[in-house]
Amino acid sequence: MRLGRIASPDGVAFVSLEDSENGVIAKEIAEHPFGTPTFTGRSWPLADVRLLAPILASKVICIGKNYAAHAAEMGGEAPADPVIFIKPNTSIIGPEVPIVRPPSSERVDFEGELAVVIGRPCKDISAAKAADVILGYTVANDVTARDQQAIDVQWTRAKGYDTFCPLGPWIETDFDPSDVELVTELDGVVKQRSRTSLMLHDIGEIVEWISRVMTLLPGDVILTGTPEGIGPMVAGQRVSVTVSGLGTLTNPVVDKP
């Protein structure tokens, strides 16, 4: 199932996105998309609504240096265990919402990533059972104030600005994340191209590692790491992240007035 969240003339709703003879139809889900969704009977052509970030997360947990080539470009060794950090849920934006560069940073970078969306509360889940607690997968951009990341001992400021976690365009529940292509483009020029099979720690390992530390709740998002090729964005540019089989997440870049 392809799950989304939309703004329509009737308000904000979770929806199932389904193909039809007349294009994609957004069918309203009652309450939330977890478990077995029930439908209200209302629907809209996708062309008549606006896609929002597909989920409301209580937290966004990220994996650092999960591709060896990215660890190398950052000047360090690949870590033996997953390195985790958190972005606030206030950093989440949806497709086509501007990424706002703060005046306090001179370099704001893109980091294209595959994202996992949790579907059930879980704690101390094993890697073998991780798939049982996953709702689905979406596309993410772990936007980073790179100069501030270099200055600070930890990464909260550099990763936590409002608009620094674009997500979307939707969630695919029936998706195999083990070996898919990930591409990031800036103004149509490819900057990152890799495959998820090159992750140092796979999805099961990541969910197990994080759930040993904290309880994961429905809607929580895990960013699985970015490959090599990270780079800066400036106002007026457009950044797109594509995960094969999921879709493309595009956002314009602006400076904060």
C-alpha positions in Angstrom: 0.0 0.0 0.0 1.1 3.6 -0.8 0.3 5.8 2.2 0.4 9.6 2.2 -0.7 12.6 4.1 -2.5 15.4 2.2 -4.0 18.9 2.6 -7.3 19.1 0.8 -10.1 21.7 0.7 -11.7 19.5 3.5 -8.6 19.6 5.8 -5.6 17.4 6.5 -5.9 13.6 6.2 -4.0 10.4 5.9 -4.7 8.6 2.6 -4.1 5.6 0.5 -2.8 6.5 -2.9 -4.3 4.3 -5.6 -4.0 4.3 -9.4 -7.1 4.6 -11.5 -8.1 5.2 -15.1 -8.3 8.9 -14.3 -5.0 9.2 -12.5 -4.0 8.7 -8.8 -6.8 8.9 -6.3 -6.2 9.8 -2.6 -8.6 7.7 -0.5 -9.1 9.1 3.1 -8.1 6.9 6.0 -10.0 7.2 9.2 -7.8 8.4 12.1 -4.3 6.9 11.3 -2.5 4.5 8.9 -1.3 2.0 11.5 -2.6 -1.6 11.8 -5.3 -2.3 9.2 -6.5 1.1 7.9 -10.2 1.8 7.6 -11.6 4.3 5.1 -14.1 7.1 5.4 -15.4 6.9 1.8 -14.1 10.3 0.9 -11.5 10.7 -1.9 -9.8 13.3 -4.1 -7.7 13.2 -7.3 -4.1 13.6 -6.3 -3.8 16.5 -8.7 -6.4 18.4 -6.5 -4.6 18.1 -3.2 -1.2 18.9 -1.7 1.2 16.2 -0.5 2.5 16.9 3.1 5.2 15.0 4.9 3.7 11.5 5.0 4.0 10.9 8.7 3.9 12.8 12.1 6.9 11.5 14.0 7.5 11.8 17.8 11.2 11.6 16.9 13.6 11.2 14.0 16.5 8.9 14.7 19.5 9.1 12.3 22.4 6.8 11.6 25.8 8.5 10.9 28.5 7.2 8.7 26.6 4.1 7.5 28.3 4.0 4.1 32.1 3.4 4.1 32.7 5.9 1.3 30.9 8.6 3.1 32.8 7.9 6.3 36.0 8.3 4.2 34.9 11.6 2.7 34.3 12.9 6.2 37.8 12.0 7.1 37.2 9.1 9.5 37.0 5.4 9.8 33.8 3.5 9.4 32.3 2.8 12.9 32.0 -0.7 14.1 28.6 0.0 15.6 25.8 2.3 14.4 26.2 5.9 15.4 22.9 7.5 16.3 21.7 11.0 16.7 18.2 12.7 16.8 16.6 15.4 14.7 13.6 17.2 16.3 10.2 16.5 14.8 9.9 20.3 14.1 12.6 19.8 11.4 10.2 17.7 9.3 8.8 19.2 6.1 7.1 17.7 3.1 7.7 17.8 -0.7 8.2 21.2 -2.3 8.4 23.0 1.0 11.5 25.2 1.1 14.6 24.2 3.0 15.5 27.4 4.9 19.2 28.2 5.2 19.8 29.9 8.6 21.9 33.1 8.6 24.2 31.6 11.2 25.5 29.0 8.8 27.7 29.5 5.7 27.4 26.0 4.4 24.2 23.9 4.4 24.5 20.5 2.8 22.1 17.9 1.3 22.3 14.2 2.4 20.0 11.9 0.5 18.8 8.9 2.5 16.3 6.0 2.7 14.0 6.4 5.7 12.2 3.8 7.8 8.8 4.5 9.3 7.9 2.5 12.5 4.4 1.0 12.6 4.2 -0.5 16.2 5.5 0.4 19.6 8.7 -1.6 20.2 11.6 -2.0 22.6 14.5 -4.4 22.5 13.4 -5.9 19.1 15.7 -8.3 17.4 17.0 -7.7 13.9 15.2 -10.8 12.8 11.9 -9.4 13.9 12.5 -5.8 12.8 10.3 -6.1 9.7 7.3 -6.9 12.0 7.4 -3.4 13.5 8.0 -1.4 10.3 5.1 0.3 8.6 7.0 1.2 5.5 9.7 3.3 3.8 10.0 6.8 2.5 12.7 9.2 1.1 14.6 11.7 3.3 17.1 14.5 3.1 19.2 14.9 6.3 20.0 18.6 5.8 23.0 19.7 7.7 24.8 22.9 8.6 28.2 21.5 7.8 30.2 24.3 9.3 28.4 24.0 12.6 28.7 20.3 12.6 32.5 20.8 12.4 32.5 23.3 15.3 30.2 21.6 17.8 31.1 18.6 19.8 27.7 17.0 19.0 25.4 17.5 16.0 22.1 18.7 17.4 22.4 22.3 16.2 23.8 21.4 12.8 21.0 18.9 12.1 18.1 20.4 14.1 17.0 23.6 12.3 13.4 23.9 11.2 13.0 22.5 7.6 16.2 20.3 7.9 14.3 17.0 7.6 12.4 16.8 4.3 10.3 13.6 4.1 8.2 12.1 1.3 6.6 12.0 -1.1 4.8 9.0 0.5 5.3 5.7 2.4 5.5 2.4 0.6 4.5 -0.5 2.9 5.4 -3.3 0.4 9.0 -2.5 -0.3 12.3 -4.4 -0.2 15.0 -2.0 0.9 18.0 -4.4 0.7 19.4 -3.3 -2.6 17.9 -0.2 -4.3 19.5 2.8 -5.9 19.6 6.1 -4.1 20.3 9.3 -6.2 20.6 12.9 -5.1 20.4 15.7 -7.7 21.0 19.4 -7.3 19.4 21.5 -10.1 19.3 18.2 -12.1 22.9 17.4 -11.7 23.6 14.0 -10.0 25.6 14.5 -6.8 25.1 11.2 -5.0 24.5 7.8 -6.5 24.8 4.6 -4.5 22.9 1.5 -3.4 21.4 0.5 -0.1 23.2 -2.8 -0.3 26.4 -0.8 0.6 25.1 0.2 4.0 27.4 -1.0 6.8 24.5 -1.8 9.0 21.3 -3.0 7.5 17.7 -2.1 8.5 17.3 -5.0 10.9 20.6 -4.2 12.7 19.7 -0.5 12.9 16.2 -1.2 14.4 17.7 -3.6 16.9 20.5 -1.2 17.9 18.1 1.8 18.4 15.4 -0.1 20.2 17.9 -1.3 22.8 18.4 2.4 23.7 14.9 3.8 23.3 11.3 2.8 22.8 10.2 3.3 19.2 6.6 4.5 18.7 4.3 4.3 15.7 5.3 7.1 13.2 8.8 7.4 14.4 11.3 7.8 11.5 14.7 6.3 11.1 17.1 7.9 8.6 19.5 5.1 7.5 22.5 7.2 6.5 23.8 9.0 3.4 26.3 7.8 0.8 29.3 9.8 -0.5 28.9 12.9 -2.5 27.4 15.3 0.1 27.7 19.0 -0.8 26.3 22.5 -0.3 23.1 24.1 -1.4 22.4 27.8 -2.0 19.2 29.8 -2.3 17.5 29.4 -5.6 18.5 25.8 -6.1 16.3 22.7 -6.0 17.4 19.4 -4.5 15.9 16.0 -5.3 16.4 12.7 -3.6 15.2 9.6 -5.5 15.0 6.0 -4.0 14.3 3.5 -6.7 10.8 2.0 -6.2 9.8 4.7 -3.7 9.8 8.0 -5.6 11.4 11.4 -5.6 11.4 14.0 -2.9 12.1 17.6 -4.2 12.5 20.8 -2.2 13.6 24.3 -3.2 16.3 26.1 -1.1 15.9 29.6 0.3 17.7 31.9 2.7 16.0 32.9 5.9 15.0 36.6 5.5 
